[in-house]
Amino acid sequence: MKRHTLNIRKDDTVVVLSGEDKGKRGKVIKVLPDQGKVIVQGVHMIKKHQRPTASVREGGIVEREAPIYESKLMVVCPNCGSPTRISHKKTEDGMNIRICKKCGESIDKI
């Protein structure tokens, strides 16, 4: 499969743009670049039937987050607090950083 380059990284705050969870905000738990999907805390919850195993004592129906497509999400800028598109910029020391299109501040913690 083709590996996607995603603008969303782990520990970013994102907002859902479309679907059942439209408008919800959450923190990114895991990024799956091979699938172009992201797992967000409290978003796209599914019910999974869990069988009792050695690690999971009780079986039953467990609710957990499922992956959601990256195109349905938008990064929330930590500085201005609004959902924004991202531009990329190279610093003097050669690092690539993400820039908020609305306020012009860096999204990455340097």
N, C-alpha and C positions, 0 to 999 in steps of 0.2 A: 504494500500500500504506500501511497505517497504521504510523506511526512509534512504536516501543515506547520507553518510558522504562526503562532498565536500571539496576539497583543496582550492577552490575559495571562497573568502569572499567579502562582500560589500566594495566598494571603492578601490578594487584592479584594476590594469591596466592589461588587458588581450589582447592576439592576437588570431585571428581566424585561425585555422589550415586547415579547409576544407570547401567546399561549395561555394556559390555565393559570400560571403564576405571574401574570403580567403585573409589573409594578413592585414586586417583592425585591428586597435587597438582601444580600448575604455575602459571606466571606468564602473565597475559593479554597476548597479543601485539597483538591487534586486536579491536575491538568493532564489530559490524555491527547497529546499532539498527533498520535497515529490515527485517531478516530476524528479529530477536530472537535472534541467534546471536553467539557469541564464539569466537575462535581462541585456544587455550591451548597453550603450549609443551609438547611431548611427549605430548599427549593427542589421541585420535581420529586416529591416524596412518593414512594411506591410501597406496596405491601408484598413481602417475600415470605413464602412458607418455609420455615426453618425446621429441619429435623434435629433432634437432640444428638449431639456428638460429645466427644471428650472435652472439647474446648467450650462448647455451648451446652450447659446442663439442661436448660428448658427449651423445648421445641415450641412451635406455635407460629403465629403470624407476626412478623417483625416489620416495623416501618423504617425505611432508610432512604437516603438520597440516591437518585439515579443520575447518570450523566445527561447533560443538556448541551445542545449544539452551541458553539461559541458565537455563531452569528446572531443568536437570540439574546445575547448579553452585551452590556456596555459598561465600561469601567467607570467607577465613580472617583472623581479627583479628590484626594485627601485634603487639598488646600482650599478649593472653592466649594466642595461638597456637592457638585452637580455631575450628572452623567455626561461624559465627554468622549470625543474621538481622540485618537492618539497620534502624535507625530514622533519621529525619532531624530535624535541629534547626537553627534559625536563630541565628546569632551576633549580637552587638550591632552589628557593622558590616554586617549584612544578608546575609552569606554563608550558603549552605546547606551543612552538613557532615553526614557519615554517622557514626552512633554505633553501637557494638557493643552488642547486646542483653544479652550475658553480663556484660561487665565495665564497661560504661558509658563507656568511653574513646572518643575520636575515632579513626576509621579513616583519615581524610584527613590528609595532611601539611599543616599550616597555615604 
